[in-house]
Amino acid sequence: MEDIRSLKANQLDALREVANIGAGHAATALSQMIGGTIMISVPTINIARLEDVPPQVSAPEEPVAAVLMNMLGDLTGRTLLVLPRQTAVKLAGIMLRRQMGSDSELGQVEQSAIKEAGNILSGAYLNALSDFMGLMLLPSPPSLAVDMSSAVLTTAYLQFGTDRDYVFCVETEFFMQEVGEHLRGFFLLLPDVASLHAILRAVRVA
């Protein structure tokens, strides 16, 4: 995958713009869901090997909540929303409109809320990528894992071969204005080989 590391600055800027649009869509959708205002930071985008991602997300032994979805349609692969566990607990509480600080667990109701958040966020990013490329992209129903980041971010869990181990890692921070909370999360796009080349081709002609 030498070509993914040879992207020029303007091509990375095109990917960042797609991520920025996706984050904006996600913030709007989450704002509507919680009935409050969510501000977002400008996303940072990294292209890295899968094994190099865990330190960016959290310490390998730190528990995270990860929402995995398959990318279907004209491009195939996987998307992964990774939130530090405490961030996931806070986000679930906000989505369930509970008093801040009243939650400490991720029970069934909280897990459903996190999966819905993952659905919204992944859908927003895929819609932005779909618009940019003029292709149809559809997310599968979400699945959730709560485990150490080193366990979640493995090729076994992701069913992701070592020959296609480069991922797009989008980091953004959401600010919940009403409750004064900063929530930091990572969105990973793991395209299959053919889809990765299609994205790179689209960026190069952009």
N, C-alpha and C positions, 0 to 999 in steps of 0.2 A: 504493500500500500504506500509506496514512495510518493505517489501523486498527491495524497491527502496532505502531506507535509510541505508540499511545494506551492500551496495556495499563496497568491499575492495579497497584499494588504487590502486592495479594493475588493477582492473576492471574499476575504474574511469579513469585510464590512457588509457585503451583501448578505452573508449568513447571519451577521449580528442584527441586521435590519429585519430579517425574517423572525429572528428570536424576539426582537423588540415588539414587533407587531403581535406575535403570539402572546407575549406577556401582557400586552395591553388588552387583548381580547380576554385573556384569563382574568385580569383584574376586574374588567367590566362584569364578566359572568359571576365572579365570586361576590362582587359588590351587590349585585342583584339578589344573590342567594341569601346573604346575611343581612341585607337591608341596611348596609352602612357603606362608608367610603373606604376603598382600598387604593393606596398609592403604591406605585412600583418603582424600583430603581432600574436604571438602564442595565439590562442583562449583560453579563460577561460570558463569552463563549470560548471554550477550550476544546482542542482536539487532542485526545490522548488515548493511549492504550488502556484497555479495560482494567488491567492490573494496577495502573497508576491512578485510577479514579478514587479508591477508598479514602486516601489521606485528604483529598479535597473535600469530601463529603463530611467525614468525621473520623475520629480515631477508630482503628479497625475493631477494637473491642466495644465501641459505643453502640448501643442499640439504635436502630433506625426503623422507620416505617417506610416500606417501599411498595408503590403501586405499579404493577406490571401490566402492560397492555400490548397486544399484538397489533402491528400496523398492517392493514389489509388494503386491497385495491390495486392501483397502478404501481405503487411501491410497497415493498414488504420489509418487515423487520420487527423491532420491538421498541417500545418507549418505556421509560422507567422514571417515575417521580420518587425522589428520595428525600425524606424529611428526618432530621434528628428526632428521636422519640418525643422529647419534651415539646418540640415544635408541633409535632403531630397532635399531641394531647391538647395544646393550646388551640390549634386550628379546629379540632373537633368541637371543643367547647364553644368557640366563636360561632361555628356553623350551627350548633344546637342551641345557640343563644342562651348559654348558661353564664353565670357570674364568673368572672375571671378568677382563677386560683382555686376553684371548687373541684377541679378534676385532676386526677393523677393516674387514672387507669385508661386502657384502651379496650373496653368491653365491646360487645357485639354492635351496640348502637353507635359507639364512637368509631369503630372500624368501618361501619357502613358510611358514616359521614366522610371519613378519609378517602374511601374508595370513590365517593361521589366527587370529592375535591380533585382526586386524580383524574377522574373522567373529564371534568371540566377543563383542567389545566392541559392535559394531553390533547384533548379535542381542540382546544384553542391553538396550541402550537401546530398541530397537524393541519388545521384549517389555514393557518398562515403559510405553511409550506406548500399546501395544496394550491392556494391562490398564486403563490410565487411561481410555481412550476406548471400551473395549468393542468394538473393531474388530479384524479380522484383518490383521496386517502380516507380510510375509515378505521376508527379504533375498535378493537374487540372489547367485550365486557372486561372490567378490571379485576385483577386478583391482588390480594394484599399479603405481604409478609412482614412480620415484626421480628427482627433478628439482629445480630451483630452485622455491621456494615461489611466486614470481611466475608461473611457467609452469604449475604444478599448479592453482593457484586462478584459473583463467580460465574464462569462459563456454564457450570452445571445447572445452576438455578435459572440462568437466562437462556439456556439452550442455545448458546452462542459459540460458534466454532472459533478455534484459535487463528484460523486463516482470515478472519474478518474482525479483528479485535480492536479496531479504532472506533471511538465513539465521539459524538458531539456532546459535550457537557455544558449545559446552560445554567448559570447560577444567577438567581435574582432574589431580591429581598422585597417582601410585601410589607407595607406599613398599614396597620389597621388604625385608622385615624381616631375612631371613637374610643378605642380602648388603649391607645398609645402603645401598641405592640408591634415589634419588628419580627417578622417571620422569614427565615432564610431557608430556601429549598433549592434542590438541583433537579433539572430535567435532563435526562439522558436519552438521546436518539441513537438507536443502534440499527442502522440500515443493513440489510443483507448486501452482499457484494455488488450485485447488479444495480440495486437501488442506490448504493453509495456512489457508484460511478455516474448514475443518472443525475444525482444531486450536484456532483462536482461539475458535470457538463453544463447544467443549468446555471451554476454560479459563474462559470468561465465565460459564458456568453452574455451574462447580465451586465 
